């Protein structure tokens, strides 16, 4: 007789099962990890049946014989928590060997947190849309290729993590998730974003790294609360001017793309602290970059820059400037206005001389110059108390 037939859906037995699995994995006492044990006589029969069905589906019906002596990364990490009203509000399913999440997930209507990480999940049932109280949903590290339209019913979501899947598109209904604060779509196969993503007005953190994006919708300018945006390692060839509407941005990473220019509207991002534009095909920076007067770090290595705008001297809060591996032949004298600069990386360019105004950079600690065409340094620079890396050549008179 199968275990499922023998259990007869006893609430007490299901609760003991929860404890059995958790204790076997964590090697901790019940007092230390008190999951789903309070007032077990009041736990909903529907919820208990749903939990049992989910577990036996995802981890095999014969779970009592599952080996718990494997490497931690191979363990079936399953945690369940109940609130003061004895309702299941937290469920974590990790490293599940089976790939199908049963429709009964929709019966856990009181869930506020659902982690389903590092498993073999290839699709989500439409019933996921019944979890209207869900605030945190983590589906990272699966094999999802699409999301059901019903994902748009999860209007209480504040955090949605779907990184490291195989998503090729997003449903338009994702725009209904207007309470989202964090959205992680990194390392999928997305080639475009739906225009509805611009409706996520409360979003503060968006990661799109490691996809196949060639452009961004103009509606991205509607993300008025966005503070951190990372689109590292995509195939972007241009940026919409609406990016300049994201005036709350503090961090922007658009490195490893195919950008040949930056929109002048980037100068509107007055709260930006960190800007990474490395490994693109930029031949020049717009003069408006000098308007980013709160910028602390500018990473612009591995481009095709031949010169810098004089306006770069307006970045008076800059502490880190990386311009290595470009084609710079000269630097503007205004570089000497960067009064807070601590690190200046200029290696692997075509510089034959440096402006003497660099000698004004009294806070400079590191100046990296190797692989250039320098034959000497201005005395104003050599008088600074800093580390100068010339690659072994003696450029100091």
N, C-alpha and C positions, 0 to 999 in steps of 0.2 A: 504494500500500500504506500502511496506517495505521502511525503511529509505534509503536503497541502491538505490532504484528506484527514489526516490525523489531528491537525491543529485545531480544526473546528472554529477558527477565528476567535479564540478566547483572548480578551483584552489583556488579561494578566500574562498569558503565554507570549503574546506579541511583545509586550513590554519587557519580559524577561529575555526574549530573543534579542531585542535592542541592546540590552545590557551585556548579554553574552558576547555579541559580536564586538561591541566597543571595548570591553575588558580584554578580550583575546588580542585585539590589535594594539591597544594603547598601553597594556600592562599597568593600568592605573586603577585605583580603588573607586568604588561607587561614590564615595564621599567627595572625591576630587572631581569627578566628571559625572554630574547628575543630569543625565539626559532622559527626558520623557518618563519621569518616574513619579511625579507629584500627582496624587489623586487619580491613579490609573483607572479607577472604576468609572470615571466620568469621561474618559476619552471616547470620541465618536467611533461607533462601529464602522461607519463608512470610511473614516480616515484610517482606521487600523487595517481594514481590508485593502484599501488603496496602497498603503505602505507595504503590506505583505506582497501584494501582486507586483508592485514595482520592483521590490527586492528580488523576488524569485524569478522575475523575467530578466532582470539585468545581470544577476549574479548566479543564475542556475538554480533550479529547484533543490538540488541536492547540496545546499549551502552548508549544512552541518559538517560535511566531509571535506569542505574546502580547506586547503593547506594555509595555515597562518604563520608558517615558519619561513616564508619567502623573504626576498629583499623588500625593504619598505616601499620601494617604487612599484612593487607588484601586488601589494596588499589591496584588498577591497575596502577602501576607507568609506565607511557609511556612518553618518552622524545624524541624529534626529533630536529636535528640541521642541518642547511644548511651552505655551505661555501660561499665565496664571489661570486661564479659563480652560486649561487642558486641551487646547487646540494645537495641532501641528503647525508650527510657524517657520521651522528651519529644517532643511533637508540637504544633505550633501551626499552625492554619489560620485565616487572617484575611481578611476581605473576599472570601470565595469567591462567585463569581457564580452558581453552581449551588446548589440547595437541598436536595439529598438526600445524606445521609451513608450510604455503602454499608455493607452488613452486614460487610464485611471489617474494619471497625474492631475487631470482636471478636477478630481474629487477633493483635492487638498486645497480648497478654496480659501483657507486662512493663511496659506504660505505667504511669508514676507521675504524670505530668502531661499533661493534655490541655487545650489552649486552642482553642476554636472560637468566635471572636468576630466580631461585626459582619458576619454573612453572611445568607443567605436560608433558613436551616434552619427547617423547619416541623415536623419530627418527628425522633425518635431511634429507630434500630433496636433491637429487643429485644436484639441481640448486645452492646449497650453493657454489659449486665450481666456479661459475661465478663471485664471489666477489673477483676478483684478486687484488683489491686495499686494501683489508681489512688488517689492521695492528693489531687490538685488537679484539679478539673473546672470550667472556665470556659466557660459557654454564653451569655454576655451579648450583648445586641444582636442577637437573632435574632427569628424569628416563631413560636416554639414556643407551642402552645396546651395541651399536656399533656406529661407525662413518663411513660415506660413503667414498669410495676410493677417491671421488672428493675433500675431505678435502686437499689432496695433491696439489691441484691447487692453494691454497691460499699462494702463494710464497712470498707475502709481509708481512705475519704475523710475528710480533715480540713478541706477547703475546697471549698465548692460555691457558685458564683456563677451566677445565672440572671436577673439583673436585666435590665430593658428587653426583655421578651418579651411574649407575649400569654397567659400561663398563666391559666386560669380555675379550676383546682383542682390539688391535689397528691395523689399516690397515698398511701394509708395506709402503704405500704412505706418511705416516707421515714423513718419512725420506726426503721428498722433501722440507720440511719447513726449509730450511737452514738459514733463517734470524731470526728464533726464538731465543729470548733471555730468555724468561720465559715460562716454561711449568709446569702446575699444574695438576697432575693426581691423587691427593690424594683422598682417601676414595671412591674407586670403587671396582671392583671384579677382577682385573687383576691378572692372575696367571703367566703370562710371558710377556716379552717385545719383540717386533720385533727387529731383528738385525739391521734394518735400522735406529734405534734411534741413532746409533753411527755416523750418518751423520750430526747431528745437531751441527756443529762445532762452532757456535756462541752462543750456549746456555750457560747462566751463572747461571741459577736458575732452579732446577728440584726438584719437590716434588712428592714422590710416597707413602706417608704415608697411612696406613690403607687399604692396598690391600692384595692379597693372594700370593705374589711373593715368590717362593722358591729358585730362583737363578736369577742372572743377566747375560745378554749376555756379552761375552768378548768384543764385539764391543763398550761397554760403555766407554772403554778407548779412543775412538775417540772424546769424549766431551772435547776437549782440552781447552775450555774457561770456563768450569764450575767452579763456585766459591762456590755455596751452593748446597748441595745434602742431601736430607732427605728421608730415607727409613724406618722411624719409623713404628713399628707395622705391620710387615709382617711375613713371614715364612722362611726367609733366613737361610740356613744351612751352607753356605760358601760364600765367596766373591772371585770374579775373581782377579787374580794377576794384571790384566790390570787396576784395580782401582788405582794402584800406578802411572799410567800415568797422573792422573788428578792433575798435579802439581800446578794448580792455585786455588785449593780448599782452602777455608778459614773456611768453616763450614761443618762438616760431622756428620749426626745423623743416626746411625744404631741401635738404642735402640729398645728393645722389638722385638727380633727375636729369632732364635734358633742357633746362631753361637756358635761353640765350639772352634774356633781359628781365629786369624786374620792373613792375609798374611804378610810376612815380608816386602813386597813391600809398606806397609802402611807407612814405614819410609821415603819413597820418597816424601811424601806430606809436603814439607818443609814450605809451606805458611799457613798451617793449624793453625787456632786460637782456634777453639772449636771442640772437639771430644766427642761424646756421644755414649757409647757402653753399656749402662745399660740394665738390664733385658734380658741377653742372658745366655749362658751356658759356658762362658769362664773360663777355668781352669788356664790359664796363659796368659801373655802378651808377645809379641815378644820383644827381646832386641832392635830391630830397632825402637821401639816406642821412645827411647831416642834421636832419630835424629830429632824429631819434635821440634826444638829449638825455634820456634815462638809460640808454643802452650800456650794459656792463661788459658783454662779451659779443664779439663779432668773429665768426668763423667763415672764412671765404677762400680757403685753400682749394687747390685742384680745379681751378677754372682757367680762363684764357685772358685774364685781366692784363692789360698793357699799361694802364695808368689808373690813378685814383682821383676822384673829384676833390677840389680844394675844400669843399664843404665838409669833408670827413673831419676836419678840425673842430667841427661843432659837437663831436661826441666826447664831451668833456668828462663824462662819468665812466668812460671805457677803461677797463682794467686789463682786458685780454684781447689782442688783435692777431689773428692768424691769417696771413696772406701767402703762405708757402705754396710752392708748386703752381705758380702762375707765370706770366711772361712780362712782368714789370721791368721797365727799363729805367724808371725814375720815380721818385716819391715827391709829393707836394710839400712845400715848406710848412704848411698848416698842420702837418703831422706833429709838429712840435707843440701844438696847443692842447694835446691830449694829456692834461696835467695829472691824471690819475692812473695812467697806463703803467702796468707792472710787467707784462709779457708782450713782446713783439716778435713774431715769427715771420721771417722773410726768406727763409732758405729756398733754394731751387728756383730762383728767378734769373733775370738778366740785368741786374743792377750793376752799374759801373761806378756809381758814387751815391753817397747818402747826403741828405741836406743837413747842414750844421745845426738846424733848429731842433734836431733830435736831442741835442745836448741840453735842451730845456726840460727834458722828461726826468725830473728829479726822483720820481717814484719808480722808475724803470729798474727791474731786477734782472730780467733775462732778455737778451737780444741775440737772436739766432740768424746767422747770415750765410752759412756755408752754401756752396754751389751757386755762386754768383760770379760777377766779373770784376769784383772790387780789387783795387790795388792798394787802397789805403782807407783810413777813416779820418774824418774831421777831428781835430784836437778837442773840440767841445764834447764829443762823444766819449773819447778815451778818458776824459777827466771824471766821468760819472762812476759811481761805485756800483758796478753791476757785473753780471756774468755775460761775456760776449763769446759766442760760439762761431768761429769762422771756419770750422772744419779742419783745423790744424794749421792753416796758413797764418803767417805773422803779418797782420794788417795794421798793427799799432806802431806808430813811429817811435 
